[in-house]
Amino acid sequence: MSETQQIRLGAWAGIANLLLSLAVLLTTRDSWKFWPVRGDSDAEYAAWFDRYSAGASAQTFSTNIGALLGIWFAFSLTRALRLPRDSFLSFVIRTSATVIVPGMLVVNAMFSVTSTPQFIDEPVSWPLLRAFTEACLHTFYGLLSVFAFLLLAAAVAIHRSRELPAWTAWTALAAGLVTLASSAVSLVRSGWLAPLSLPSVTPFFLFWLWVAAVGVAMLRLPSRDLPGPENRPGPG
C-alpha cells in the first residue's frame, strides 16, 4: 500500500469515527437527555438502563470501533505531517490514541454490566448499578486528559510541519485546552454540567468533529506516490 493510500484510509477512519459518535446519540435520545446524569436517583438510573439496554449495547460497540479507528487516524496523521517515527510529537500522538483504546474498553465493559437484567430488575442491586456507572464516569472523564494531549501535540506538529491548513492547528489548540479543562467535570455532583449531561460530553464531540474535519483536509493533500520506473524520464 502506497503512502498516499495509507494517509487517505486513515482520513476516512477519522471521518467514520464521527459518524459512529453521532450514532451513539441517536441510539439513546430522550429530549435533551441522552444518558442518566449524576444527581439522578437510583430508580432513574435503573429505568434508563431498562429502557435503553439495546441502545447501550450499540453504544459500547460503536465507541469501541471508533477508538480503534482513532488509532488508524492518528498514525496516518503523523505520516501526513511527515513526522519522524522517533520524534517526541509522533510518540505523543500515537501513544495517546493507543491509550484511549483500553480506556474505552474498560468504560464500555462497566457500561455493559449495568445493562444486564440482574442489575435492572432487582431494586436491591440499584446502588451497585449506580456504583458501576460512577466508576465508568470517572474513567471516562479521566480519559479527557489523554484526548487533550493528542490534540495539543497535533496542534504543535501541524504548526511546525505546514503540511495541513493553519486552521487545523489552531482548532486543535482550542479544542485541546477546552478538553483538558473539562476533565474537572467528574467532580461536579449535580446540575447542568453534571457528568453525562449534554454540555459535559461536548469535549468528546469536539475531538471527534476535529478528527473528521482534519480527515477531510488529509484527503485533499496531493499524492505522494513516486512514479513507477516506466513513468520516470530517461537519461539525457
C-alpha positions as CSV (number, residue, x, y, z in Angstrom):
1,M,0.0,0.0,0.0
2,S,1.4,3.4,-1.0
3,E,1.9,6.3,1.4
4,T,-0.9,8.2,-0.2
5,Q,-3.3,5.3,0.3
6,Q,-2.4,4.9,3.9
7,I,-3.0,8.6,4.6
8,R,-6.3,8.6,2.8
9,L,-7.6,5.5,4.5
10,G,-6.6,7.0,7.9
11,A,-8.5,10.1,6.9
12,W,-11.6,8.0,6.2
13,A,-11.2,6.3,9.5
14,G,-11.3,9.7,11.2
15,I,-14.5,10.6,9.3
16,A,-16.1,7.3,10.2
17,N,-15.2,7.9,13.9
18,L,-17.5,11.0,13.8
19,L,-20.3,9.0,12.2
20,L,-20.1,6.4,14.9
21,S,-20.1,9.0,17.6
22,L,-23.3,10.5,16.1
23,A,-24.8,7.0,16.1
24,V,-24.2,6.9,19.9
25,L,-26.5,9.9,20.3
26,L,-29.2,8.5,18.0
27,T,-29.5,5.2,20.0
28,T,-30.5,6.8,23.3
29,R,-32.1,10.1,22.8
30,D,-34.8,11.3,25.3
31,S,-35.3,15.0,24.7
32,W,-32.1,16.8,25.6
33,K,-31.1,13.9,27.9
34,F,-29.1,11.1,26.4
35,W,-27.8,9.3,29.5
36,P,-28.5,9.1,33.2
37,V,-27.0,12.2,34.7
38,R,-25.2,12.2,38.1
39,G,-27.7,13.5,40.5
40,D,-30.5,11.2,39.3
41,S,-32.0,8.7,41.8
42,D,-31.1,5.0,41.8
43,A,-34.5,4.3,40.3
44,E,-33.9,6.8,37.5
45,Y,-30.7,5.1,36.7
46,A,-32.3,1.7,36.6
47,A,-35.2,3.0,34.5
48,W,-32.8,4.4,31.9
49,F,-30.9,1.2,31.5
50,D,-34.1,-0.8,31.3
51,R,-35.4,1.5,28.5
52,Y,-32.2,1.7,26.6
53,S,-30.4,-1.6,27.2
54,A,-30.2,-2.3,23.4
55,G,-29.0,1.3,22.8
56,A,-26.4,1.0,25.5
57,S,-25.1,-2.2,23.8
58,A,-24.9,-0.4,20.4
59,Q,-23.0,2.4,22.1
60,T,-20.4,0.1,23.5
61,F,-19.9,-1.5,20.1
62,S,-19.7,1.8,18.1
63,T,-17.3,3.5,20.6
64,N,-15.0,0.5,20.7
65,I,-14.8,0.5,16.9
66,G,-14.4,4.3,16.9
67,A,-11.4,4.1,19.3
68,L,-9.7,1.6,17.1
69,L,-10.3,3.8,14.1
70,G,-8.8,6.6,16.1
71,I,-5.5,4.8,16.2
72,W,-5.6,4.4,12.5
73,F,-6.3,8.1,12.1
74,A,-3.5,9.1,14.5
75,F,-0.8,7.0,12.8
76,S,-1.9,8.3,9.4
77,L,-1.8,11.9,10.7
78,T,1.8,11.5,11.7
79,R,2.6,10.3,8.2
80,A,0.7,13.2,6.7
81,L,2.7,15.6,8.8
82,R,6.0,13.8,7.8
83,L,6.9,13.3,11.5
84,P,9.8,11.0,12.1
85,R,8.8,7.9,13.9
86,D,11.2,8.6,16.8
87,S,10.1,12.2,17.3
88,F,8.5,13.3,20.6
89,L,5.4,14.6,18.9
90,S,4.8,11.5,16.9
91,F,5.2,9.5,20.1
92,V,2.6,11.6,22.0
93,I,0.1,11.4,19.2
94,R,0.4,7.7,18.6
95,T,0.6,6.7,22.3
96,S,-2.4,8.9,23.2
97,A,-4.5,7.3,20.5
98,T,-3.4,3.8,21.6
99,V,-4.0,4.5,25.4
100,I,-7.6,5.6,24.5
101,V,-8.5,2.1,23.3
102,P,-8.0,0.2,26.5
103,G,-9.5,3.1,28.4
104,M,-12.7,3.0,26.3
105,L,-12.8,-0.8,26.6
106,V,-12.8,-0.6,30.4
107,V,-15.5,2.1,30.3
108,N,-17.7,0.1,27.9
109,A,-17.2,-3.1,29.9
110,M,-18.6,-1.4,33.0
111,F,-21.3,0.3,31.0
112,S,-22.3,-3.1,29.6
113,V,-22.5,-4.7,33.0
114,T,-25.0,-2.1,34.2
115,S,-27.3,-3.0,31.3
116,T,-27.8,-6.6,32.4
117,P,-31.2,-7.7,33.9
118,Q,-29.5,-8.8,37.2
119,F,-28.9,-5.1,37.9
120,I,-32.0,-3.6,36.3
121,D,-34.7,-5.9,37.7
122,E,-33.7,-6.0,41.3
123,P,-34.1,-2.8,43.4
124,V,-31.6,-4.1,45.9
125,S,-29.0,-4.0,43.1
126,W,-29.6,-0.5,42.0
127,P,-27.0,1.1,44.4
128,L,-24.4,-1.3,42.8
129,L,-25.7,-0.3,39.3
130,R,-25.1,3.3,40.3
131,A,-21.6,2.4,41.7
132,F,-20.6,0.8,38.4
133,T,-21.9,3.8,36.5
134,E,-20.0,6.2,38.7
135,A,-16.8,4.2,38.2
136,C,-17.5,4.3,34.4
137,L,-17.9,8.1,34.6
138,H,-14.6,8.7,36.4
139,T,-12.7,6.5,33.9
140,F,-14.5,8.2,31.0
141,Y,-13.6,11.7,32.1
142,G,-10.2,10.7,33.2
143,L,-9.5,9.9,29.5
144,L,-10.1,13.5,28.7
145,S,-6.6,14.4,29.5
146,V,-5.4,11.8,27.0
147,F,-7.6,13.3,24.3
148,A,-6.2,16.7,25.2
149,F,-2.6,15.6,24.9
150,L,-3.3,14.2,21.5
151,L,-4.9,17.4,20.4
152,L,-2.2,19.7,21.8
153,A,0.6,17.6,20.3
154,A,-1.2,17.6,17.0
155,A,-1.5,21.4,17.2
156,V,2.2,21.8,17.6
157,A,3.1,19.2,14.9
158,I,0.7,20.8,12.4
159,H,2.1,24.3,13.1
160,R,5.6,23.1,12.6
161,S,5.1,20.9,9.5
162,R,2.9,23.3,7.5
163,E,1.5,20.2,5.7
164,L,-2.1,20.9,6.6
165,P,-4.1,24.2,6.6
166,A,-3.4,26.6,9.6
167,W,-7.0,26.2,10.9
168,T,-6.3,22.6,11.7
169,A,-3.6,23.7,14.2
170,W,-5.5,26.5,16.0
171,T,-8.7,24.4,16.3
172,A,-6.6,21.6,17.7
173,L,-5.1,24.0,20.3
174,A,-8.5,25.4,21.2
175,A,-10.2,22.0,21.5
176,G,-7.2,20.6,23.4
177,L,-7.4,23.4,26.0
178,V,-11.2,23.0,26.4
179,T,-10.8,19.2,26.7
180,L,-8.0,19.5,29.3
181,A,-10.1,21.9,31.4
182,S,-13.2,19.7,31.1
183,S,-11.5,16.8,32.9
184,A,-12.7,18.5,36.1
185,V,-16.3,17.7,35.1
186,S,-16.1,14.5,37.0
187,L,-16.0,16.5,40.3
188,V,-19.4,18.1,39.6
189,R,-22.2,16.5,41.7
190,S,-25.3,17.8,40.0
191,G,-26.7,20.5,37.7
192,W,-26.4,21.3,34.1
193,L,-22.7,20.4,33.9
194,A,-23.1,17.1,35.8
195,P,-21.3,14.2,34.2
196,L,-23.1,12.8,31.1
197,S,-25.2,15.9,30.7
198,L,-25.0,17.1,27.1
199,P,-22.7,20.1,27.9
200,S,-20.4,17.8,29.8
201,V,-19.8,15.5,26.9
202,T,-19.2,18.4,24.4
203,P,-15.4,18.0,24.6
204,F,-15.6,14.4,23.3
205,F,-17.6,15.5,20.3
206,L,-15.3,18.5,19.8
207,F,-12.5,15.9,19.5
208,W,-14.4,13.7,17.0
209,L,-15.5,16.7,15.0
210,W,-11.9,17.9,14.8
211,V,-10.7,14.4,13.7
212,A,-13.3,14.3,10.9
213,A,-12.5,17.8,9.7
214,V,-8.8,17.0,9.6
215,G,-9.6,13.8,7.9
216,V,-11.3,15.8,5.1
217,A,-8.2,18.1,4.9
218,M,-5.9,15.0,4.7
219,L,-8.0,13.7,1.7
220,R,-7.2,17.0,-0.1
221,L,-3.4,16.5,0.3
222,P,-1.6,16.0,-3.1
223,S,-0.4,12.5,-3.9
224,R,3.0,11.5,-2.6
225,D,3.4,8.4,-4.7
226,L,6.6,8.2,-6.6
227,P,6.3,7.4,-10.3
228,G,7.0,3.9,-11.4
229,P,10.1,3.1,-13.4
230,E,8.1,3.1,-16.6
231,N,6.9,6.7,-16.0
232,R,10.3,8.2,-14.9
233,P,12.1,10.3,-17.6
234,G,15.1,8.5,-19.2
235,P,18.6,9.7,-19.1
236,G,19.6,12.6,-21.3
